[in-house]
Amino acid sequence: MQIKCNVLDRQFQMYQKEYEEAALRVLRSGWYVLGNEVEKFEEEFAAYTGRKYCVGLNSGLDALIMSLRALGVGGGDEVIVQSNTYIATVLGITENGAVPVFVEPDEYFNMDASKIENAITDKTKVILVTHLYGQASNMETITRIARDYHLELVEDCAQSHGARYNRKMTGTFGIAGCFSFYPTKNLGAFGDAGAVVTDDTEIAGQLRMMRNYGSKIRYYNEIEGVNSRLDEMQAALLRVKLKYIRELNDERKRLAKYYDIGIQNEKLILPMLREHAESIYHQYVIRCEKRKELQEFLQEKGIQTQIHYPIPPHLAQCYKRLGHTAGDFPIAEHLADTVLSLPIYTGMTEAEQQYVIEAVNAF
Ligand SMILES: *Cc1c(COP(=O)(O)O)cnc(C)c1O
């Protein structure tokens, strides 16, 4: 059996008729960027998260860059970020000329809240948390720290659409929740797309202006903006998928539970769930000291796996200038050497999952 890590066409087939109708509606409408579909999607996604506003953008990276910019983050400012996140989280900071200050993750792969206070200086402006792999971070402690130190809190929710902490949706704890709708995400579009959700009228207005060349009225440019407009096609297709996001997330939770129960191998550590936290299992990430052997073993059986992520941002070639060296963030470095993401996707069959479980157990 051949099993891929990401299978995207099965969710298309599940709702094919609705997707095709939505696509045709856009094609026939004569209006293709920032229109009725975008407005509707923004309303619906804001309602889903429970926030007042949603601003649709080009990508998750833009959501991060532009949120921090709207908060006035710039040269010399420091932003606290976890050391095992995806590079995009850190690019959101450095694109604004600010400095990432890394904090090690906890055993749930999220920012270790007990290490944040040590990282705060008088230059710190923002704590930027990533709800990595779909699991909500320790938001009770992190919100308290942000409040005590008068720091803004921004959430990278690119992997956590619908995940909650204490029943409260990720993306609603900080001033801004940044989402990506890249096709592989739990709420994935059919191209690039992203959004910011917020309750702050001023931030929402800033982002709306910023995404469209800095203008509210065409050709009257109030700020130096960018082009990060969401197109009607992605918005219309996302509106279809958003209707089913609860079921789609529930399916992943069910798949994760089967892995939890089925995988029995002392050489592996399975992902753990924090008390009060939910995960939507964007990835199902195991740890193994013999990862290379495990990955090759599975590959030989036709099972594709991925590593999220092989190089922590502080050691990425592009961030040489930050001056970090191996050993600076040993927990993130050890994770980079040992994590492995097993296949998990919409429409994964019982037989496929059983095949993966048996292979993993045979290692
Ligand atoms: C995917 C992702 C992003 C970036 O989203 P894009 O839409 O690809 O720009 C940012 N942060 C995390 C954690 C992600 O997984």
Ligand as a Chemical Component Dictionary entry (heavy atoms), coordinates in Angstrom:
data_LIG
# 
_chem_comp.id                   LIG 
_chem_comp.type                 NON-POLYMER 
_chem_comp.pdbx_formal_charge   0 
_chem_comp.three_letter_code    LIG 
# 
loop_
_chem_comp_atom.comp_id 
_chem_comp_atom.atom_id 
_chem_comp_atom.alt_atom_id 
_chem_comp_atom.type_symbol 
_chem_comp_atom.charge 
_chem_comp_atom.model_Cartn_x 
_chem_comp_atom.model_Cartn_y 
_chem_comp_atom.model_Cartn_z 
_chem_comp_atom.pdbx_ordinal 
LIG C1 C1 C 0 1.573  27.666 7.275  1  
LIG C2 C2 C 0 2.073  28.452 8.402  2  
LIG C3 C3 C 0 2.304  29.838 8.313  3  
LIG C4 C4 C 0 2.287  30.588 7.027  4  
LIG O1 O1 O 0 1.139  30.506 6.299  5  
LIG P1 P1 P 0 1.200  30.740 4.693  6  
LIG O2 O2 O 0 -0.228 30.843 4.327  7  
LIG O3 O3 O 0 1.904  29.585 4.113  8  
LIG O4 O4 O 0 1.931  32.023 4.473  9  
LIG C5 C5 C 0 2.658  30.509 9.450  10 
LIG N1 N1 N 0 2.823  29.876 10.632 11 
LIG C6 C6 C 0 2.632  28.558 10.758 12 
LIG C7 C7 C 0 2.785  27.937 12.089 13 
LIG C8 C8 C 0 2.267  27.798 9.648  14 
LIG O5 O5 O 0 2.095  26.476 9.789  15 
# 
loop_
_chem_comp_bond.comp_id 
_chem_comp_bond.atom_id_1 
_chem_comp_bond.atom_id_2 
_chem_comp_bond.value_order 
_chem_comp_bond.pdbx_ordinal 
LIG C1 C2 SING 1  
LIG C2 C3 SING 2  
LIG C2 C8 DOUB 3  
LIG C3 C4 SING 4  
LIG C3 C5 DOUB 5  
LIG C4 O1 SING 6  
LIG O1 P1 SING 7  
LIG P1 O2 DOUB 8  
LIG P1 O3 SING 9  
LIG P1 O4 SING 10 
LIG C5 N1 SING 11 
LIG N1 C6 DOUB 12 
LIG C6 C7 SING 13 
LIG C6 C8 SING 14 
LIG C8 O5 SING 15 
# 
